[in-house]
Amino acid sequence: MSRALDYRAMRLIKGADGAPWVFGAFRAFVPAAAQLPPIVNFYQTNYFADKLTLQSQNISVHNSAANATINVAAGQNAATLNLVPSVPHS
């Protein structure tokens, strides 16, 4: 075996940049260990309403032809529902 190569040639042969394509390619050996089970927290919040108000608005646009008058009609509806069951007074 000849050691006649100079320092610069040896750097090129070894890979002076440290071969970055290898970094992270292999994991170091880690002995098996018991894993902790995942911790899951369940939180629940309930909101109860006594009344529910439903509102709807209808807009109707009618165009009969080009350069014609456009008719717009608007209507609104509302309903309130009592969600608490009524208890007869004794």
TORZAVO-414427 format. One line per 3 residues: number of its first residue (from 1); for each residue y, x, z of N, C-alpha, C, O. Coordinates in pm, 1 decimal, always signed. Layout:
BEGIN
NUM = Y X Z Y X Z Y X Z Y X Z | ...
// end
This chain:
BEGIN
1 = -117.4 +84.6 +0.0 +0.0 +0.0 +0.0 +123.8 +89.2 +0.0 +134.0 +181.0 +81.4 | +216.0 +63.4 -89.1 +335.8 +146.0 -101.5 +452.4 +77.3 -32.6 +471.8 -43.1 -48.8 | +527.9 +150.5 +42.1 +648.7 +99.0 +107.3 +772.9 +154.6 +37.7 +874.4 +182.6 +101.3
4 = +762.5 +169.6 -92.3 +869.8 +232.2 -168.9 +983.9 +135.6 -198.9 +1089.9 +180.7 -242.3 | +967.5 +4.9 -177.8 +1074.3 -90.2 -208.8 +1188.4 -75.2 -108.4 +1165.8 -52.4 +10.5 | +1310.5 -88.3 -158.2 +1424.3 -75.9 -67.6 +1449.4 -207.0 +8.4 +1381.1 -307.3 -12.4
7 = +1548.1 -202.4 +95.7 +1578.0 -316.8 +182.5 +1616.3 -441.0 +102.4 +1571.9 -551.1 +135.1 | +1699.1 -424.9 -3.5 +1743.8 -538.7 -83.7 +1625.8 -605.3 -154.5 +1618.1 -728.1 -158.3 | +1536.5 -528.8 -209.0 +1419.5 -584.9 -276.7 +1329.9 -658.0 -177.6 +1275.4 -763.6 -209.6
10 = +1314.5 -603.4 -58.4 +1231.4 -670.2 +42.5 +1293.2 -803.5 +85.9 +1221.1 -899.6 +112.8 | +1427.6 -809.2 +92.6 +1492.5 -936.1 +128.2 +1464.5 -1042.6 +24.2 +1442.2 -1158.6 +58.6 | +1465.5 -1005.0 -101.4 +1439.7 -1101.4 -208.4 +1295.5 -1149.1 -206.1 +1267.4 -1265.5 -234.5
13 = +1205.3 -1060.2 -172.6 +1064.1 -1099.0 -168.8 +1036.1 -1191.6 -51.8 +962.2 -1288.9 -66.8 | +1094.0 -1163.4 +65.0 +1069.2 -1243.6 +184.4 +1139.5 -1378.8 +176.8 +1093.9 -1476.1 +236.8 | +1248.8 -1384.8 +104.2 +1328.7 -1507.0 +102.4 +1438.8 -1495.1 +205.1 +1421.5 -1537.1 +319.5
16 = +1551.2 -1438.9 +166.7 +1658.8 -1407.9 +260.1 +1719.5 -1531.7 +323.1 +1772.4 -1524.4 +434.0 | +1713.0 -1646.7 +254.2 +1775.2 -1767.5 +309.1 +1685.2 -1838.9 +407.9 +1724.1 -1943.1 +460.6 | +1567.7 -1787.6 +434.8 +1480.8 -1847.7 +535.4 +1397.1 -1962.5 +484.6 +1337.0 -2034.2 +564.6
19 = +1391.2 -1982.4 +356.0 +1311.6 -2090.2 +294.9 +1345.5 -2226.8 +354.7 +1264.2 -2283.5 +427.7 | +1464.9 -2280.9 +324.9 +1507.1 -2408.3 +385.0 +1418.0 -2525.9 +346.1 +1418.0 -2627.0 +416.3 | +1343.5 -2516.5 +238.8 +1255.6 -2626.7 +199.4 +1141.7 -2644.3 +298.8 +1076.8 -2748.8 +298.9
22 = +1115.8 -2545.5 +383.1 +1007.6 -2554.8 +480.3 +1055.6 -2616.1 +611.9 +977.2 -2678.3 +683.6 | +1184.3 -2598.7 +643.9 +1234.5 -2646.4 +772.3 +1216.7 -2797.0 +783.7 +1258.4 -2871.1 +694.7 | +1156.3 -2842.4 +890.2 +1135.3 -2984.6 +912.4 +1016.2 -3041.4 +838.8 +987.0 -3160.0 +853.9
25 = +946.5 -2962.7 +760.2 +831.4 -3014.1 +686.3 +710.8 -3033.2 +777.1 +627.3 -3120.3 +752.3 | +701.2 -2952.0 +882.3 +586.0 -2958.2 +971.3 +633.7 -2972.7 +1114.9 +728.8 -2906.6 +1156.7 | +567.3 -3059.3 +1189.9 +599.8 -3075.5 +1331.8 +524.8 -2973.1 +1414.2 +410.0 -2939.8 +1384.6
28 = +589.2 -2924.0 +1516.3 +521.2 -2835.1 +1609.0 +416.9 -2915.5 +1686.8 +430.6 -3036.9 +1702.2 | +315.9 -2849.7 +1734.4 +210.9 -2918.1 +1808.4 +266.6 -2972.9 +1938.6 +330.2 -2901.1 +2015.8 | +241.9 -3100.9 +1961.7 +281.0 -3165.5 +2086.4 +154.8 -3229.8 +2141.8 +94.8 -3314.4 +2075.4
31 = +113.0 -3191.1 +2262.6 -7.7 -3251.9 +2317.6 +11.6 -3401.8 +2338.7 +122.0 -3448.9 +2365.8 | -98.2 -3475.1 +2325.6 -93.0 -3620.3 +2339.6 -50.3 -3657.5 +2480.8 -93.2 -3595.3 +2578.0 | +33.9 -3758.4 +2491.4 +80.2 -3806.1 +2621.5 +74.2 -3958.0 +2620.0 +79.5 -4021.3 +2514.5
34 = +63.1 -4014.8 +2738.7 +60.0 -4160.8 +2750.0 +196.9 -4216.4 +2711.8 +300.1 -4165.7 +2755.7 | +196.4 -4319.0 +2631.2 +321.4 -4380.8 +2589.5 +353.8 -4497.2 +2681.1 +264.6 -4568.7 +2726.8 | +481.9 -4515.3 +2707.3 +525.8 -4627.1 +2789.3 +530.8 -4752.6 +2703.8 +571.1 -4747.1 +2587.7
37 = +490.5 -4864.5 +2759.9 +501.3 -4988.1 +2681.8 +648.2 -5023.9 +2661.9 +731.8 -4990.1 +2745.8 | +680.6 -5091.5 +2553.0 +820.0 -5128.7 +2529.1 +867.5 -5230.8 +2632.5 +790.1 -5314.5 +2679.0 | +993.5 -5222.6 +2667.1 +1053.0 -5315.5 +2762.9 +1134.7 -5416.5 +2683.6 +1223.5 -5379.4 +2606.8
40 = +1104.0 -5543.8 +2702.8 +1173.1 -5650.0 +2631.6 +1234.3 -5743.3 +2734.5 +1164.4 -5795.1 +2821.6 | +1364.4 -5764.7 +2724.4 +1433.6 -5856.1 +2814.6 +1464.7 -5984.5 +2738.5 +1519.7 -5980.6 +2628.4 | +1429.8 -6095.7 +2796.8 +1458.9 -6225.3 +2736.7 +1567.8 -6293.0 +2819.7 +1550.5 -6317.4 +2939.1
43 = +1677.8 -6322.1 +2755.9 +1784.8 -6394.9 +2821.4 +1805.7 -6524.0 +2744.7 +1803.6 -6525.4 +2621.7 | +1825.6 -6630.8 +2817.3 +1845.6 -6758.8 +2751.8 +1960.7 -6830.0 +2820.9 +1966.3 -6837.1 +2943.6 | +2051.2 -6882.0 +2741.5 +2163.2 -6958.6 +2794.1 +2159.4 -7095.7 +2728.7 +2155.6 -7107.1 +2606.2
46 = +2160.3 -7198.0 +2810.1 +2158.6 -7334.6 +2758.9 +2293.5 -7399.7 +2785.8 +2345.0 -7393.8 +2897.5 | +2349.4 -7461.0 +2684.2 +2473.4 -7536.3 +2698.0 +2440.0 -7683.0 +2674.2 +2374.3 -7717.5 +2576.0 | +2484.7 -7767.3 +2763.2 +2460.1 -7910.1 +2750.6 +2593.1 -7982.2 +2735.6 +2686.9 -7956.4 +2810.9
49 = +2601.3 -8070.9 +2640.4 +2723.6 -8147.0 +2616.0 +2700.1 -8292.9 +2652.3 +2590.8 -8346.6 +2634.1 | +2805.0 -8355.6 +2704.2 +2797.7 -8498.2 +2736.5 +2823.2 -8584.6 +2614.0 +2764.0 -8691.5 +2598.2 | +2912.3 -8536.7 +2527.4 +2948.1 -8613.6 +2408.2 +2949.1 -8522.4 +2287.0 +2974.5 -8402.4 +2296.7
52 = +2920.8 -8582.6 +2173.2 +2921.6 -8510.4 +2047.0 +3010.2 -8587.4 +1949.8 +2988.9 -8706.5 +1926.9 | +3109.8 -8519.5 +1892.5 +3199.1 -8583.2 +1796.2 +3169.5 -8526.9 +1658.3 +3179.5 -8406.2 +1636.2 | +3133.5 -8613.8 +1566.4 +3105.2 -8575.6 +1428.3 +3222.7 -8618.1 +1341.3 +3262.7 -8734.5 +1341.3
55 = +3277.0 -8523.0 +1267.9 +3388.9 -8553.5 +1180.5 +3355.6 -8508.1 +1038.9 +3295.9 -8402.3 +1019.1 | +3394.5 -8588.5 +941.4 +3376.6 -8550.6 +801.7 +3500.3 -8591.0 +724.1 +3564.8 -8691.5 +754.1 | +3531.8 -8511.1 +624.2 +3647.0 -8540.1 +539.6 +3600.2 -8530.8 +394.9 +3537.7 -8432.7 +354.6
58 = +3631.4 -8634.3 +317.4 +3590.4 -8641.6 +177.2 +3714.6 -8636.0 +89.5 +3808.8 -8713.0 +108.6 | +3714.1 -8545.0 -5.9 +3823.3 -8534.3 -103.1 +3761.8 -8560.0 -240.3 +3665.3 -8494.3 -279.3 | +3817.5 -8654.1 -311.6 +3767.0 -8688.9 -444.1 +3877.5 -8665.3 -546.4 +3987.0 -8720.2 -534.9
61 = +3847.4 -8582.6 -647.0 +3945.1 -8551.6 -751.6 +3888.4 -8601.8 -884.2 +3776.0 -8568.4 -921.7 | +3968.2 -8683.0 -954.7 +3925.2 -8737.0 -1083.9 +4026.1 -8699.3 -1191.6 +4146.6 -8718.6 -1175.5 | +3974.8 -8645.3 -1301.3 +4057.8 -8610.4 -1415.5 +3995.5 -8680.8 -1535.6 +3882.3 -8650.7 -1573.4
64 = +4068.8 -8774.1 -1595.5 +4010.2 -8854.0 -1703.3 +4009.3 -8781.9 -1837.2 +3919.0 -8804.8 -1917.7 | +4106.9 -8695.4 -1863.8 +4111.8 -8624.1 -1991.7 +4214.1 -8511.2 -1981.7 +4283.8 -8497.1 -1881.3 | +4221.3 -8431.4 -2088.0 +4320.4 -8324.4 -2090.3 +4460.4 -8383.3 -2091.2 +4483.9 -8483.8 -2158.3
67 = +4554.4 -8323.1 -2018.3 +4694.2 -8369.3 -2007.8 +4704.1 -8509.0 -1948.9 +4801.6 -8579.5 -1975.2 | +4606.5 -8550.7 -1870.3 +4609.7 -8683.6 -1808.8 +4650.3 -8669.8 -1661.5 +4658.9 -8559.6 -1607.4 | +4674.0 -8781.7 -1600.7 +4708.5 -8784.0 -1458.9 +4583.6 -8756.0 -1376.4 +4476.2 -8809.0 -1404.7
70 = +4598.7 -8672.6 -1274.6 +4485.2 -8641.6 -1186.9 +4496.1 -8728.5 -1063.4 +4600.5 -8733.1 -998.4 | +4387.0 -8797.9 -1031.1 +4382.6 -8884.9 -914.1 +4308.6 -8813.9 -801.6 +4197.9 -8763.3 -820.0 | +4371.8 -8811.4 -685.1 +4311.7 -8749.2 -567.4 +4305.0 -8854.1 -458.2 +4404.2 -8920.1 -427.0
73 = +4185.7 -8868.7 -400.1 +4167.1 -8963.8 -289.4 +4106.1 -8888.4 -172.5 +4014.8 -8807.6 -190.2 | +4156.8 -8915.1 -53.0 +4105.6 -8848.8 +66.8 +4059.6 -8954.6 +165.2 +4124.6 -9057.5 +183.2 | +3947.6 -8927.9 +228.0 +3895.5 -9018.9 +330.0 +3844.4 -8937.7 +447.6 +3794.5 -8826.4 +431.7
76 = +3857.9 -8995.8 +566.0 +3813.9 -8925.2 +685.2 +3733.4 -9020.2 +771.6 +3770.6 -9135.8 +791.4 | +3620.9 -8968.3 +823.2 +3534.9 -9048.0 +910.9 +3511.1 -8969.0 +1039.2 +3507.6 -8845.9 +1038.2 | +3495.1 -9040.9 +1148.3 +3465.0 -8975.2 +1275.2 +3375.4 -9067.1 +1356.6 +3387.6 -9189.4 +1350.4
79 = +3286.9 -9007.7 +1431.6 +3198.6 -9083.6 +1520.9 +3175.4 -9000.6 +1646.1 +3154.3 -8879.6 +1638.0 | +3179.4 -9064.9 +1760.9 +3153.5 -8996.6 +1887.2 +3026.6 -9054.0 +1946.9 +3013.0 -9175.1 +1964.1 | +2934.0 -8964.8 +1978.1 +2807.0 -9006.0 +2036.1 +2801.7 -8965.0 +2181.9 +2835.0 -8851.7 +2216.7
82 = +2759.9 -9056.9 +2266.7 +2743.1 -9027.3 +2408.4 +2601.4 -8977.0 +2426.5 +2505.9 -9051.9 +2406.0 | +2586.4 -8850.7 +2464.7 +2454.8 -8790.3 +2475.8 +2391.3 -8806.9 +2611.3 +2271.6 -8782.7 +2627.2 | +2470.1 -8848.1 +2710.5 +2415.2 -8867.9 +2843.8 +2363.5 -9011.6 +2850.8 +2438.2 -9105.5 +2823.2
85 = +2237.9 -9029.2 +2886.9 +2186.6 -9166.0 +2895.0 +2259.7 -9244.9 +3002.8 +2282.5 -9197.2 +3113.9 | +2294.7 -9365.5 +2966.1 +2367.5 -9447.6 +3061.6 +2269.7 -9499.3 +3168.0 +2158.6 -9543.0 +3138.3 | +2315.6 -9492.2 +3290.9 +2234.5 -9539.1 +3403.1 +2298.5 -9668.2 +3454.0 +2416.9 -9670.2 +3487.5
88 = +2221.3 -9773.7 +3459.6 +2280.5 -9899.5 +3507.2 +2321.0 -9886.2 +3654.6 +2249.7 -9828.9 +3737.0 | +2438.7 -9941.8 +3683.2 +2487.1 -9939.4 +3822.5 +2406.6 -10038.1 +3904.9 +2378.3 -10149.6 +3861.1 | +2370.7 -9995.9 +4023.0 +2293.5 -10088.9 +4107.1 +2379.7 -10149.4 +4213.3 +2331.9 -10229.9 +4293.2
// end
